[in-house]
Each structure stands twice: as structure tokens, then as C-alpha cells.
Amino acid sequence: MGPIDSVKIQLSVVLGKSKMPINQLLRMGRGAVIELDTDLDDEVEIRANNLPFARGDVTVVNNKIAVTIREKLKSTLRRRNVQPKEPADDQSSA
């Protein structure tokens, strides 16, 4: 097992999204229902460290909610080509 094998990744699943005015959100209480922009049969977004990683279907395994991966997104975990910033010239004298 290499060093990268022990790195922990936070996974989350986005079932859908919704927009509403802040006053409506603040009035919500127990039992309030938030309607999402997805249908029951739509795929969900699987995120790794809050970056889209894959898409899948919600299922139930051993009485627990689970997600079956249907498509792994290719560009998400590629290393980003970010140029380092040039160091600022320090014009102050001590």
C-alpha cells in the first residue's frame, strides 16, 4: 500500500438543487419540504472533496441509502495547470 492509498477523501452526493428567498428559508421549520430541481429517476452528482467526480443512481443496500456509480467524470481529478505567482519585490528597507 503506497502513501497515496491512505489519503482520506470526503465524498458527498448532491440529490438536487433549489433556490428560494432567504425569508422563506428562515421561516422553515420541522416538517418543511424543500422541492429540488430533479426527478425521482435522475442521476445524482457524486463529489470528492466538493469537486464533481462521478454521476450515479440512488439505491438501497442492506437498509442503507447507497449510490451506484454510472459514469466517472474524466476531467475532475486531473492536475490543474496553475502557474505560481511571481514573488513581489520588497521595496521597503529595514
Backbone as JSON Lines, residues from 0, in Angstrom:
{"i":0,"aa":"M","n":[0.86,-1.18,0.0],"ca":[0.0,0.0,0.0],"c":[0.9,1.24,0.0]}
{"i":1,"aa":"G","n":[0.77,2.07,-1.03],"ca":[1.57,3.27,-1.16],"c":[1.05,4.4,-0.3]}
{"i":2,"aa":"P","n":[1.81,5.49,-0.19],"ca":[1.41,6.62,0.65],"c":[0.08,7.25,0.21]}
{"i":3,"aa":"I","n":[-0.18,7.24,-1.08],"ca":[-1.42,7.86,-1.56],"c":[-2.65,7.03,-1.19]}
{"i":4,"aa":"D","n":[-2.46,5.74,-0.97],"ca":[-3.58,4.86,-0.62],"c":[-4.2,5.2,0.72]}
{"i":5,"aa":"S","n":[-3.48,5.88,1.6],"ca":[-4.0,6.21,2.93],"c":[-4.63,7.6,3.0]}
{"i":6,"aa":"V","n":[-4.63,8.35,1.89],"ca":[-5.23,9.68,1.88],"c":[-6.75,9.55,1.94]}
{"i":7,"aa":"K","n":[-7.36,10.27,2.85],"ca":[-8.81,10.23,3.02],"c":[-9.46,11.31,2.15]}
{"i":8,"aa":"I","n":[-10.55,10.96,1.5],"ca":[-11.31,11.86,0.64],"c":[-12.72,11.96,1.19]}
{"i":9,"aa":"Q","n":[-13.26,13.18,1.27],"ca":[-14.64,13.35,1.71],"c":[-15.54,13.22,0.5]}
{"i":10,"aa":"L","n":[-16.48,12.29,0.56],"ca":[-17.44,12.08,-0.51],"c":[-18.8,12.64,-0.11]}
{"i":11,"aa":"S","n":[-19.47,13.26,-1.05],"ca":[-20.83,13.74,-0.82],"c":[-21.64,13.5,-2.09]}
{"i":12,"aa":"V","n":[-22.94,13.46,-1.94],"ca":[-23.84,13.21,-3.07],"c":[-24.87,14.33,-3.12]}
{"i":13,"aa":"V","n":[-24.99,14.95,-4.29],"ca":[-25.95,16.03,-4.47],"c":[-27.21,15.42,-5.12]}
{"i":14,"aa":"L","n":[-28.29,15.45,-4.36],"ca":[-29.55,14.91,-4.88],"c":[-30.22,15.88,-5.84]}
{"i":15,"aa":"G","n":[-30.04,17.17,-5.61],"ca":[-30.65,18.2,-6.44],"c":[-30.38,19.56,-5.84]}
{"i":16,"aa":"K","n":[-30.91,20.58,-6.49],"ca":[-30.7,21.94,-6.02],"c":[-32.03,22.69,-6.01]}
{"i":17,"aa":"S","n":[-32.05,23.79,-5.27],"ca":[-33.24,24.62,-5.18],"c":[-32.84,26.04,-4.85]}
{"i":18,"aa":"K","n":[-33.62,27.0,-5.32],"ca":[-33.41,28.4,-4.97],"c":[-34.67,28.93,-4.33]}
{"i":19,"aa":"M","n":[-34.48,29.78,-3.31],"ca":[-35.63,30.39,-2.65],"c":[-35.17,31.67,-1.96]}
{"i":20,"aa":"P","n":[-36.08,32.56,-1.71],"ca":[-35.73,33.78,-0.97],"c":[-35.31,33.44,0.46]}
{"i":21,"aa":"I","n":[-34.4,34.21,1.0],"ca":[-33.88,33.97,2.34],"c":[-34.99,33.99,3.39]}
{"i":22,"aa":"N","n":[-35.98,34.86,3.22],"ca":[-37.05,34.91,4.22],"c":[-37.86,33.62,4.25]}
{"i":23,"aa":"Q","n":[-38.01,32.97,3.09],"ca":[-38.71,31.68,3.05],"c":[-37.9,30.61,3.77]}
{"i":24,"aa":"L","n":[-36.59,30.62,3.56],"ca":[-35.72,29.66,4.23],"c":[-35.76,29.85,5.75]}
{"i":25,"aa":"L","n":[-35.72,31.1,6.19],"ca":[-35.72,31.38,7.63],"c":[-37.03,30.99,8.31]}
{"i":26,"aa":"R","n":[-38.13,30.97,7.56],"ca":[-39.43,30.58,8.13],"c":[-39.63,29.08,8.21]}
{"i":27,"aa":"M","n":[-38.76,28.32,7.56],"ca":[-38.93,26.86,7.53],"c":[-38.67,26.27,8.9]}
{"i":28,"aa":"G","n":[-39.44,25.28,9.21],"ca":[-39.28,24.58,10.48],"c":[-39.36,23.09,10.25]}
{"i":29,"aa":"R","n":[-39.47,22.39,11.33],"ca":[-39.57,20.93,11.27],"c":[-40.74,20.53,10.38]}
{"i":30,"aa":"G","n":[-40.49,19.6,9.48],"ca":[-41.53,19.1,8.59],"c":[-41.64,19.87,7.28]}
{"i":31,"aa":"A","n":[-40.9,20.98,7.16],"ca":[-40.93,21.74,5.9],"c":[-40.32,20.9,4.79]}
{"i":32,"aa":"V","n":[-40.82,21.08,3.59],"ca":[-40.35,20.32,2.43],"c":[-39.68,21.27,1.46]}
{"i":33,"aa":"I","n":[-38.48,20.91,1.03],"ca":[-37.75,21.69,0.03],"c":[-37.81,20.91,-1.28]}
{"i":34,"aa":"E","n":[-38.45,21.48,-2.28],"ca":[-38.54,20.82,-3.58],"c":[-37.23,21.04,-4.33]}
{"i":35,"aa":"L","n":[-36.74,19.96,-4.95],"ca":[-35.49,20.03,-5.7],"c":[-35.78,20.06,-7.2]}
{"i":36,"aa":"D","n":[-34.76,20.43,-7.97],"ca":[-34.91,20.57,-9.41],"c":[-34.7,19.25,-10.17]}
{"i":37,"aa":"T","n":[-34.79,18.13,-9.47],"ca":[-34.55,16.83,-10.1],"c":[-35.79,15.95,-9.99]}
{"i":38,"aa":"D","n":[-35.85,14.98,-10.88],"ca":[-36.92,13.99,-10.83],"c":[-36.43,12.75,-10.1]}
{"i":39,"aa":"L","n":[-37.33,11.89,-9.72],"ca":[-37.01,10.69,-8.95],"c":[-36.0,9.79,-9.67]}
{"i":40,"aa":"D","n":[-36.06,9.73,-10.99],"ca":[-35.19,8.84,-11.76],"c":[-33.9,9.5,-12.24]}
{"i":41,"aa":"D","n":[-33.68,10.78,-11.93],"ca":[-32.48,11.48,-12.38],"c":[-31.24,10.95,-11.66]}
{"i":42,"aa":"E","n":[-30.1,11.01,-12.35],"ca":[-28.83,10.66,-11.72],"c":[-28.45,11.72,-10.7]}
{"i":43,"aa":"V","n":[-27.64,11.33,-9.73],"ca":[-27.15,12.26,-8.71],"c":[-25.69,12.56,-8.99]}
{"i":44,"aa":"E","n":[-25.21,13.67,-8.44],"ca":[-23.81,14.05,-8.61],"c":[-23.01,13.57,-7.4]}
{"i":45,"aa":"I","n":[-21.93,12.87,-7.66],"ca":[-21.04,12.4,-6.6],"c":[-19.84,13.33,-6.58]}
{"i":46,"aa":"R","n":[-19.52,13.86,-5.39],"ca":[-18.42,14.82,-5.27],"c":[-17.34,14.25,-4.37]}
{"i":47,"aa":"A","n":[-16.08,14.52,-4.73],"ca":[-14.93,14.15,-3.93],"c":[-14.25,15.45,-3.52]}
{"i":48,"aa":"N","n":[-14.18,15.69,-2.21],"ca":[-13.66,16.96,-1.69],"c":[-14.34,18.15,-2.37]}
{"i":49,"aa":"N","n":[-15.64,18.05,-2.53],"ca":[-16.52,19.08,-3.08],"c":[-16.29,19.36,-4.57]}
{"i":50,"aa":"L","n":[-15.59,18.47,-5.27],"ca":[-15.42,18.59,-6.71],"c":[-16.2,17.47,-7.4]}
{"i":51,"aa":"P","n":[-16.93,17.77,-8.48],"ca":[-17.67,16.71,-9.18],"c":[-16.72,15.6,-9.61]}
{"i":52,"aa":"F","n":[-17.09,14.36,-9.31],"ca":[-16.24,13.21,-9.58],"c":[-16.94,12.18,-10.47]}
{"i":53,"aa":"A","n":[-18.24,11.98,-10.21],"ca":[-18.98,10.95,-10.95],"c":[-20.47,11.25,-10.87]}
{"i":54,"aa":"R","n":[-21.25,10.46,-11.63],"ca":[-22.71,10.52,-11.57],"c":[-23.2,9.12,-11.28]}
{"i":55,"aa":"G","n":[-24.34,9.03,-10.6],"ca":[-24.83,7.71,-10.25],"c":[-26.3,7.7,-9.93]}
{"i":56,"aa":"D","n":[-26.76,6.53,-9.52],"ca":[-28.17,6.31,-9.18],"c":[-28.3,5.98,-7.69]}
{"i":57,"aa":"V","n":[-29.33,6.52,-7.07],"ca":[-29.61,6.22,-5.66],"c":[-30.22,4.82,-5.6]}
{"i":58,"aa":"T","n":[-29.77,4.05,-4.63],"ca":[-30.27,2.7,-4.43],"c":[-30.29,2.39,-2.93]}
{"i":59,"aa":"V","n":[-30.75,1.23,-2.55],"ca":[-30.75,0.8,-1.15],"c":[-29.98,-0.5,-1.04]}
{"i":60,"aa":"V","n":[-29.01,-0.55,-0.1],"ca":[-28.22,-1.75,0.15],"c":[-28.25,-2.02,1.65]}
{"i":61,"aa":"N","n":[-28.74,-3.19,2.05],"ca":[-28.83,-3.56,3.47],"c":[-29.52,-2.49,4.3]}
{"i":62,"aa":"N","n":[-30.63,-1.99,3.81],"ca":[-31.43,-0.98,4.5],"c":[-30.73,0.36,4.64]}
{"i":63,"aa":"K","n":[-29.69,0.6,3.88],"ca":[-28.96,1.88,3.89],"c":[-29.05,2.5,2.5]}
{"i":64,"aa":"I","n":[-29.15,3.83,2.44],"ca":[-29.13,4.52,1.16],"c":[-27.72,4.43,0.6]}
{"i":65,"aa":"A","n":[-27.62,4.13,-0.7],"ca":[-26.32,4.0,-1.36],"c":[-26.42,4.62,-2.75]}
{"i":66,"aa":"V","n":[-25.29,4.72,-3.42],"ca":[-25.25,5.26,-4.78],"c":[-24.44,4.32,-5.65]}
{"i":67,"aa":"T","n":[-25.01,3.96,-6.79],"ca":[-24.31,3.14,-7.78],"c":[-23.69,4.08,-8.8]}
{"i":68,"aa":"I","n":[-22.37,4.01,-8.99],"ca":[-21.7,4.88,-9.95],"c":[-22.03,4.41,-11.36]}
{"i":69,"aa":"R","n":[-22.49,5.35,-12.19],"ca":[-22.84,5.07,-13.58],"c":[-21.83,5.66,-14.55]}
{"i":70,"aa":"E","n":[-21.24,6.79,-14.16],"ca":[-20.3,7.47,-15.05],"c":[-19.26,8.2,-14.2]}
{"i":71,"aa":"K","n":[-18.0,7.93,-14.47],"ca":[-16.92,8.64,-13.81],"c":[-16.54,9.82,-14.69]}
{"i":72,"aa":"L","n":[-16.52,11.03,-14.11],"ca":[-16.18,12.21,-14.87],"c":[-14.66,12.26,-15.06]}
{"i":73,"aa":"K","n":[-14.23,12.51,-16.27],"ca":[-12.81,12.4,-16.59],"c":[-11.98,13.6,-16.17]}
{"i":74,"aa":"S","n":[-12.49,14.8,-16.28],"ca":[-11.66,15.98,-16.1],"c":[-11.56,16.46,-14.65]}
{"i":75,"aa":"T","n":[-12.32,15.92,-13.74],"ca":[-12.4,16.46,-12.39],"c":[-11.1,16.35,-11.61]}
{"i":76,"aa":"L","n":[-10.5,15.2,-11.59],"ca":[-9.35,14.99,-10.72],"c":[-8.02,15.18,-11.44]}
{"i":77,"aa":"R","n":[-8.05,15.7,-12.65],"ca":[-6.8,15.99,-13.34],"c":[-6.07,17.1,-12.6]}
{"i":78,"aa":"R","n":[-4.8,17.02,-12.64],"ca":[-3.98,18.06,-12.01],"c":[-4.18,19.35,-12.76]}
{"i":79,"aa":"R","n":[-4.44,20.41,-12.04],"ca":[-4.68,21.71,-12.66],"c":[-3.36,22.37,-13.0]}
{"i":80,"aa":"N","n":[-3.32,22.99,-14.16],"ca":[-2.12,23.67,-14.61],"c":[-2.16,25.1,-14.09]}
{"i":81,"aa":"V","n":[-1.67,25.31,-12.88],"ca":[-1.69,26.63,-12.24],"c":[-0.26,27.13,-12.18]}
{"i":82,"aa":"Q","n":[-0.04,28.32,-12.73],"ca":[1.28,28.92,-12.71],"c":[1.53,29.58,-11.36]}
{"i":83,"aa":"P","n":[2.71,29.36,-10.75],"ca":[3.0,30.02,-9.47],"c":[3.11,31.52,-9.66]}
{"i":84,"aa":"K","n":[2.69,32.26,-8.66],"ca":[2.79,33.72,-8.71],"c":[4.24,34.12,-8.54]}
{"i":85,"aa":"E","n":[4.6,35.19,-9.23],"ca":[5.95,35.74,-9.1],"c":[6.08,36.37,-7.72]}
{"i":86,"aa":"P","n":[7.21,36.2,-7.04],"ca":[7.38,36.85,-5.73],"c":[7.38,38.36,-5.9]}
{"i":87,"aa":"A","n":[6.74,39.05,-4.99],"ca":[6.67,40.51,-5.04],"c":[8.02,41.08,-4.63]}
{"i":88,"aa":"D","n":[8.45,42.12,-5.35],"ca":[9.69,42.81,-4.99],"c":[9.45,43.58,-3.7]}
{"i":89,"aa":"D","n":[10.31,43.4,-2.73],"ca":[10.18,44.1,-1.46],"c":[10.99,45.39,-1.52]}
{"i":90,"aa":"Q","n":[10.28,46.51,-1.66],"ca":[10.92,47.81,-1.79],"c":[11.19,48.48,-0.44]}
{"i":91,"aa":"S","n":[10.7,47.88,0.64],"ca":[10.89,48.53,1.95],"c":[12.27,48.24,2.49]}
{"i":92,"aa":"S","n":[12.81,49.16,3.24],"ca":[14.12,48.96,3.86],"c":[13.94,48.87,5.36]}
{"i":93,"aa":"A","n":[14.76,48.06,5.98],"ca":[14.62,47.85,7.42],"c":[15.53,48.76,8.19]}
